[in-house]
Each structure stands twice: as structure tokens, then as C-alpha cells.
Amino acid sequence: MEFTKGHGTGNDFVVLPDPDGALDLTPDLVAGICDRRRGLGGDGVLRVVRAAKHPDGVALADTAEWFMDYWNADGSFAEMCGNGARVFVRYLLATGLATATDGTLPVATRAGLVRARVDGDTIAVEMRRPRLYDTSHAALGGLTLPGTAVDVGNPHLVCALPAGIDLAELDLTRAPDFDPRVFPHGVNVEFTTSGGPLDGSDGHVLMRVYERGSAETLSCGTGACAVAAVALHDAARDTGTITVDVPGGRLTITVTEDSCWLAGPAVLTATGTLIPTALHPR
């Protein structure tokens, strides 16, 4: 099985080319691939399949040739992954499977059609405008933190840390508790503090995230979009550009009246051949 490894601000993925949808990808196989000691290691798997060849992508086949079949590291599906989409586009371009038209490239996902804009080392993907829809809370290490529920095609809970709590000191080795009545299918939880002012940005936020199905990751694209939307809302703004620093680097999020652009680096680091039978069962 051929593979490519890539990452976007440290959010890393195993890319599996499967143009005709012939690969028998299972939760156990995905979990084995993403195992960091007995597999290749990754926050998730990106299967590259033609939209017309995948049941979740066929409805978008007229507008996008390629479907991003994204799986979390535990073998579960995810609706969308912003950093994954940027790595997915980098792979399509690097392998010649697709070319950008006027600098843009459409990709089908479970959250709908995503447009990518390519500018050298930076790839920006246009996603749905984040929707703030409820308030809730997360509990972590004796702390109960209020937060804002945000829909970015997948569910997020953005929790600003109170004064005196150091973002770097949070223990994210275990999942935060959350209200399953608000998030019946689980949730990605972002913890934030304010950063210093930056030229050309309407706000600057530092973020760590515990991703549903993957544990803490160095970055989360949809999470950064959720954080940016909350930052703009708290500043009484409907649109604007927010810089979000994650442990793996820096992302720039621009919220417009009808969409959200996530921009940052997307890097391919390795290619090779995977031996599925050598993977340790989950």
C-alpha cells in the first residue's frame, strides 16, 4: 500500500492514494496506521478517492473530481478537517492528480464542497462560515470552564482560560468532560488565551486543542476557525482576520460575510510503502 506523510502546522496525516475506491479501509486498519509506535503515526488518514467512486462524494462529483475521505486516528469518521484539506490539496498538486485553475481547486468533503486557494507555500481553504449556536462548558483537571459551541461542519467548544491559568500548563493527556446533551456526537475542545497585537490582524489568539477521535494535536484547522469566530464575536465584529497560534505554528483565519478562509503551510514529508499485515491489531 503506497502512502505519503504530510502535515499542516504539525497536524499530521497519512495520505493514501485510492483513486477508484478499491481499498478496503477499516477502522482497525486506520487505527493501526496512525499508531505512533507500531504504525506510521498520524492524527488521521486522508484517503484520496475520486468523488464519483465514493458514496459520500458522488453528489459533488460534478463540481469536484476528488473526495477527501478523512478518518480520525481512532478509526472514526470526521466531517471535515481544515489542515487535512490543505495537505490533501498539496498532495493533489504535487502528484499531478489535479491542477489549480486561476489559483483555485475544489475538493469534496463530508461537510460539502471546499475551495482551495494556492499561493506558493501557503494553501488557504474556504470553509463554511462558523456558526455560534450555544453555550456549554468543559471540565478538565478540576476546572470547569464556560465555552461557546461552534459549528464549522464539525462540532467545537471554545473555552477562554481565566486570568491566572497558564495555557501551556493544561494537562490534555486525557479528554475534557463535556455535556453530551449539547454534543451528542462528541466535540473538539479548544482552550484559548489572548496574544499580543499583530500588524495586519484584527486579533491574536493562542490555542490548544483536544480533538475528538485523535486526542491533543499540534493544530486543528476547523478549531482555529471556531476560535477566530468567537474572538470576532467577542470584539463585536461580524468579519475580520484573526491570527491563531497553535503549538505547531501559525494559522491565519479570515471570516467573511458568507465563508471562512483558513490559511497556512502544508508540507509533504515522506513517501513509501506500507505493509498492512505488519500493523499491530487494535
C-alpha positions, 0 to 999 in steps of 0.5 A: 500500500503506497502512502505519503506523510504530510502535515499542516502546522504539525497536524499530521496525516497519512495520505493514501492514494485510492483513486477508484475506491478499491481499498478496503479501509477499516477502522482497525486498519486506520487505527493501526496506521496512525499508531505512533509506535507500531504504525506510521503515526498520524492524527488521521488518514486522508484517503484520496478517492475520486468523488464519483467512486465514493458514496459520500462524494458522488453528489459533488462529483460534478463540481469536484473530481476528488473526495477527501475521505478523512478518518480520525486516528481512532478509526472514526469518521470526521466531517471535515478537517481544515489542515487535512484539506490543505495537505490533501490539496498539496498532495493533489498538486504535487502528484499531478492528480489535479491542477489549480485553475486561476489559483483555485481547486475544489475538493469534496468533503463530508461537510460539502464542497471546499475551495482551495486557494494556492499561493506558493507555500501557503494553501488557504481553504474556504470553509463554511462560515462558523456558526455560534449556536450555544453555550456549554462548558468543559471540565478538565483537571478540576476546572470547569470552564464556560465555552461557546459551541461552534459549528464549522461542519464539525462540532467545537467548544471554545473555552477562554482560560481565566486570568491566572491559568497558564495555557501551556500548563493544561494537562490534555493527556486525557479528554475534557468532560463535556455535556453530551446533551449539547454534543451528542456526537462528541466535540473538539475542545479548544482552550484559548488565551489572548496574544499580543497585537499583530500588524495586519490582524484584527486579533491574536489568539493562542490555542490548544486543542483536544480533538475528538477521535485523535486526542491533543494535536499540534493544530486543528484547522476547523478549531482555529476557525471556531476560535477566530469566530468567537474572538470576532464575536467577542470584539463585536465584529461580524468579519475580520482576520484573526491570527491563531497560534497553535503549538505547531505554528501559525494559522491565519483565519479570515471570516467573511460575510458568507465563508471562512478562509483558513490559511497556512503551510502544508508540507509533504514529508515522506513517501513509501510503502506500507505493509498492512499485515505488519500493523499491530491489531487494535 
